[in-house]
Amino acid sequence: MIDPEVYQTQIAAARTFTIYEDIEELLKLGKIRGGSLDCAVVIKGDSIISKEPLRFKDEFVRHKILDIIGDVLLLGRPLKAHLVATRPGHAINAELTKLLAERLEEQKKGGGRAKPAPAALPVVLANETSLDIRRVLETIPHRYPFVMVDRVLEFRGEDTIVALKNVTINEPYFNGHFPGNPVMPGVLQLEAMAQAAGILMLRISGQASKTAYFMSADKVKFRRPVRPGDQLVITAKLTKSRGGKLATATAQCVVGEEVVSSADLMFMIIDDPQGMA
C-alpha cells in the first residue's frame, strides 16, 4: 500500500534512469539539456554513471512505481486499487488513466451503475508463430518495391525472429546494380534486417497501427555478394528494449549455411509515420 509516509520515504527519492545508447544521438544534437546526473542515472554497458550511489538497491523499479503514481494521479481523485504493471511507461500509464476516467464518467452518468470493463486491447501478432506475406503487409507500412520480408518463418520465444526474403531477378534494382553482374545492394540487406527486427518489436510491444523506424547501424559487415536466386534467411534478436519505444537488436542474413551480412541495429516505434521524414 502506498500511503503518504511510504511515498515520501520509499518512492519519491527514486531517480529517473536511461540507457546511454538511447540518448547518445540526442546529446550529439544538443537536446535534453535540462537533464543532468544531479537528477538522473545513466546506464552504460555494465556501469552505472551517477553523482552518487544508487539510493535503493531497486531504485529503477521504485522510479517506475513513481511514474505510475504520477500518471494515475492525473485522474484527479483518490484511487483504491491493486495495480500490476509489466514493462510500464508513461504512454501506457496515461492510457490506463484515460480508461479509468471514462469508466468513472460513465458510472456517474449511469447513476452509479458501472459499465462492464472494456475488452483487452488486442496484442499485435501475439499468438502467431509465423506470418505469410499478407500478414507481413498488414504489420509494416512498406510496399513495393521496398518490402524486404516475404515471410516470417518463426518467432523463437519473445526476443528472436526468423524471416525470409526471396531474391529474384525481377527486383528493380538489378537493372542498375550492376548491368551484367546483378548484386543485391548491401543497404537493402540492412533494410531487410531492420524490417524483420521492427516486426518483432511490434509483436513484443503489442502496438498496432505504429511503425518501427530504423535509427542507426553499427558493426555492419558484408561477407559475400547476394545474387538473383539466393534466399535470404534473416534472423534478428532483440538485445535491449525501453518502454516499447526504443530497441536494439543484432541481426544477420544467411544464404544456405553462409552468413552474408550482419549488423547491430537501433530503431524506434512511432505513433505518426507521416510526421517523420
C-alpha positions in Angstrom: 0.0 0.0 0.0 1.3 3.4 -1.0 0.4 5.9 1.8 2.0 9.4 2.2 4.7 8.1 4.5 5.7 5.2 2.2 5.7 7.6 -0.7 8.0 10.1 1.0 10.4 7.6 2.4 10.5 4.8 -0.2 9.4 6.2 -3.5 9.8 9.9 -4.0 13.6 9.8 -3.9 14.0 7.3 -6.7 15.6 9.0 -9.7 14.8 8.6 -13.4 17.2 6.5 -15.4 18.2 5.9 -19.0 20.5 3.8 -21.2 23.4 5.8 -22.6 22.8 4.4 -26.2 19.3 5.7 -26.1 20.4 9.3 -25.5 23.7 9.4 -27.3 22.3 10.8 -30.5 20.2 13.3 -28.7 23.2 14.6 -26.8 25.1 15.0 -30.1 22.2 17.1 -31.4 22.3 19.3 -28.3 19.0 18.0 -27.0 17.8 17.2 -23.4 19.9 20.0 -21.9 17.7 20.1 -18.9 18.8 16.6 -17.8 21.9 16.0 -15.7 23.4 13.5 -13.4 22.0 15.6 -10.5 18.6 14.1 -11.1 19.2 11.0 -13.3 21.1 7.8 -13.5 22.7 6.7 -16.8 23.4 3.0 -17.6 26.4 2.4 -20.0 27.2 -1.2 -20.6 27.7 -2.8 -17.2 28.4 0.5 -15.5 26.1 3.0 -13.7 27.0 6.6 -14.2 25.8 8.8 -11.3 27.0 11.5 -8.9 26.1 9.3 -6.0 25.5 5.5 -5.5 22.0 4.1 -6.0 19.7 5.3 -3.3 18.0 1.9 -3.2 19.1 -1.5 -4.5 15.9 -1.5 -6.7 15.9 2.3 -7.4 14.9 1.7 -11.0 11.8 -0.3 -10.0 10.9 2.3 -7.5 11.1 5.1 -10.1 8.7 3.1 -12.3 6.3 3.0 -9.4 6.8 6.8 -9.0 5.9 7.2 -12.7 2.7 5.2 -12.3 1.7 7.1 -9.2 2.2 10.5 -11.0 0.4 9.4 -14.2 -2.6 7.8 -12.4 -2.9 10.9 -10.1 -3.9 12.8 -13.3 -7.3 11.2 -12.7 -7.9 13.9 -10.2 -9.3 11.8 -7.4 -8.2 9.1 -4.9 -7.8 5.6 -6.3 -8.1 2.5 -4.2 -6.8 -0.3 -6.5 -4.2 -3.1 -6.8 -2.1 -2.3 -9.9 0.2 -4.8 -11.5 2.5 -3.4 -14.2 4.6 -5.2 -16.7 7.1 -3.0 -18.6 5.2 0.2 -17.7 5.8 3.5 -19.4 4.2 7.0 -19.4 2.2 6.2 -22.6 0.6 3.1 -21.3 0.1 4.6 -17.8 -1.7 7.6 -19.4 -3.9 5.2 -21.4 -4.9 3.4 -18.2 -5.7 6.8 -16.6 -7.8 7.8 -19.6 -9.8 4.5 -19.5 -10.3 4.9 -15.7 -11.6 8.5 -16.3 -14.0 7.3 -19.0 -15.2 4.4 -16.8 -15.9 6.8 -13.8 -17.7 9.3 -16.1 -19.9 6.5 -17.4 -20.6 5.4 -13.9 -21.5 8.9 -12.9 -23.9 9.3 -15.9 -25.5 5.9 -15.2 -26.4 6.8 -11.6 -23.6 4.7 -10.1 -24.1 1.7 -12.4 -20.7 0.8 -13.8 -20.3 -0.4 -17.3 -18.7 -3.8 -18.0 -15.0 -3.5 -18.3 -13.8 -2.9 -21.8 -12.3 -5.9 -23.6 -8.5 -6.1 -23.5 -6.8 -4.3 -26.4 -5.5 -6.8 -29.0 -1.8 -7.6 -28.9 -0.3 -7.4 -32.3 0.9 -10.8 -33.6 0.9 -12.2 -30.0 -0.5 -15.7 -30.8 1.0 -16.1 -34.2 4.1 -18.3 -34.7 4.7 -17.3 -38.3 3.4 -14.7 -40.8 2.7 -15.0 -44.5 3.1 -12.1 -46.9 -0.5 -10.9 -46.3 0.2 -10.6 -42.6 3.6 -9.0 -43.2 1.9 -6.3 -45.3 -0.7 -5.8 -42.6 2.0 -5.3 -40.0 4.5 -3.0 -41.7 3.8 0.0 -43.9 6.4 -0.8 -46.6 5.2 -1.5 -50.1 6.7 -2.4 -53.5 9.5 -2.0 -54.3 10.6 -1.7 -50.7 9.2 -4.8 -48.9 12.3 -6.8 -47.9 10.5 -9.5 -45.9 8.4 -12.1 -47.8 7.6 -14.3 -44.9 8.2 -14.7 -41.2 9.2 -18.3 -40.7 9.1 -18.4 -36.9 9.2 -16.4 -33.7 11.7 -18.0 -31.3 10.5 -17.2 -27.8 9.9 -13.5 -27.2 13.1 -12.0 -28.5 14.0 -13.6 -31.8 12.5 -13.7 -35.3 13.5 -15.7 -38.4 12.3 -14.2 -41.7 12.7 -14.9 -45.4 13.5 -12.7 -48.4 13.5 -14.4 -51.8 15.9 -12.5 -54.1 14.7 -12.7 -57.7 16.0 -11.3 -61.0 12.7 -9.3 -61.1 14.0 -6.9 -58.3 14.0 -3.4 -59.9 17.5 -2.5 -58.6 19.2 -5.3 -60.5 18.8 -3.2 -63.7 21.4 -0.8 -62.5 23.3 -2.7 -59.8 25.0 -3.9 -61.8 24.3 -4.4 -65.6 25.5 -7.9 -66.5 26.6 -8.6 -62.9 23.5 -8.3 -60.7 24.3 -7.9 -56.9 21.8 -7.1 -54.1 22.9 -3.8 -52.5 24.2 -4.2 -49.0 22.0 -1.4 -47.7 18.9 -3.4 -48.8 20.2 -6.4 -46.8 20.5 -4.0 -43.9 16.9 -2.8 -44.6 15.7 -6.4 -44.6 17.2 -6.9 -41.2 15.7 -3.7 -39.9 12.2 -4.7 -41.2 12.4 -8.1 -39.5 13.5 -6.6 -36.2 10.7 -4.0 -36.5 8.1 -6.7 -36.9 9.5 -8.4 -33.8 9.4 -5.2 -31.8 5.8 -4.5 -32.8 4.9 -8.1 -31.7 6.5 -7.7 -28.3 5.2 -4.2 -27.5 1.7 -5.1 -28.8 1.4 -1.7 -30.6 -0.9 -1.8 -33.5 -1.0 0.9 -36.3 2.5 2.0 -35.5 5.8 2.0 -37.4 9.3 0.8 -36.5 11.8 3.4 -37.7 15.4 2.4 -38.4 17.7 4.8 -36.5 21.3 3.5 -36.7 23.5 0.6 -37.6 26.8 -0.5 -36.0 29.3 -3.3 -36.7 27.9 -3.7 -40.3 29.6 -6.4 -42.3 29.0 -7.7 -45.8 30.8 -11.0 -46.4 29.9 -12.1 -49.9 27.6 -10.9 -52.8 23.9 -11.8 -52.8 22.7 -12.6 -56.3 19.4 -13.4 -58.0 18.2 -16.9 -56.9 19.5 -16.6 -53.4 17.2 -16.9 -50.5 18.0 -14.7 -47.5 17.1 -16.1 -44.1 17.1 -13.2 -41.8 17.5 -13.7 -38.0 17.1 -10.8 -35.6 17.4 -10.9 -31.8 16.4 -8.0 -29.5 19.1 -7.1 -27.1 17.6 -4.1 -25.4 14.1 -2.6 -25.3 13.0 0.5 -23.4 9.3 1.3 -22.8 8.2 -0.3 -26.1 9.6 2.7 -27.9 13.3 2.2 -28.4 15.2 -1.0 -29.0 18.4 -2.5 -30.2 18.9 -5.8 -32.0 21.6 -8.0 -33.5 20.8 -9.4 -36.9 22.2 -11.4 -39.8 21.4 -12.6 -43.2 22.2 -16.2 -44.2 22.3 -17.8 -47.7 22.4 -21.6 -47.4 24.6 -22.0 -44.4 26.8 -19.0 -45.0 26.4 -15.7 -43.2 26.4 -13.0 -45.9 25.8 -9.9 -43.8 25.3 -8.8 -40.2 24.8 -5.7 -38.1 23.7 -4.3 -34.7 20.6 -2.1 -35.2 18.8 0.6 -33.3 15.2 1.6 -34.1 12.2 3.3 -32.5 8.4 2.8 -32.6 6.5 6.0 -33.5 2.8 6.9 -33.5 2.6 9.1 -36.6 4.5 7.8 -39.6 3.5 10.8 -41.6 5.2 13.1 -39.1 8.7 11.7 -39.9 10.9 12.4 -42.8 
